[in-house]
Amino acid sequence: MKIKKKPKPNTNEFDAFREILQTHQTTIFQFVYRMVGNRADAEDLTQEIFWKAYRKLDTFEEDSSLSTWIHRIASNTCLDHLRKKQHQTEYVDDWELLEYRINLPPVKNTLDIVIQQENLEQVQVSLAKLPEKQRLVFLLYYQQDLSYREIAEILQIPLKTVGTYLHRSRSQLRTSLETIWKEEF
């Protein structure tokens, strides 16, 4: 049995992939980090995603969006990873990633900083409790600023399902956070 190796890339192919990597690496890392909630796992998975993209570059169909194609690889890789670690619940340890998306009042003093940190932790814990697909849709929409159509294409689900998952994730987050915040105040 012969093992076929991918031929060495020519300079043009390598340069093209380097450009893809430079353009999408930060966005994909942030997305993966939000999905898995652990920096080390996110770094490993991001590397794996771009390795998969490189190996499958010849399967990319030019009539579709490169960003959508890479996000599809990323979402599938994250879902596979999360299924393997299904029994564990981890959450993001770098709260600054969430701050730009959550409209919290400006910090005025040390007490405000502590309260804001606790609020961000509660949001992340609530996000981690969402079902995988709902969390994925939520993050693609709010973190990656993707449209319903782009999300549907990435996840290969109907457009209405994207809306349903987004609605459910908002409702569950709202309920979860209202419950937590009512208990505290």
Secondary structure as UniProt FT lines:
FT   HELIX           11..36
FT   HELIX           39..55
FT   HELIX           57..59
FT   TURN            62..63
FT   HELIX           66..84
FT   TURN            85..87
FT   HELIX           96..99
FT   TURN            100..101
FT   HELIX           110..129
FT   HELIX           132..142
FT   HELIX           148..155
FT   HELIX           159..184
//
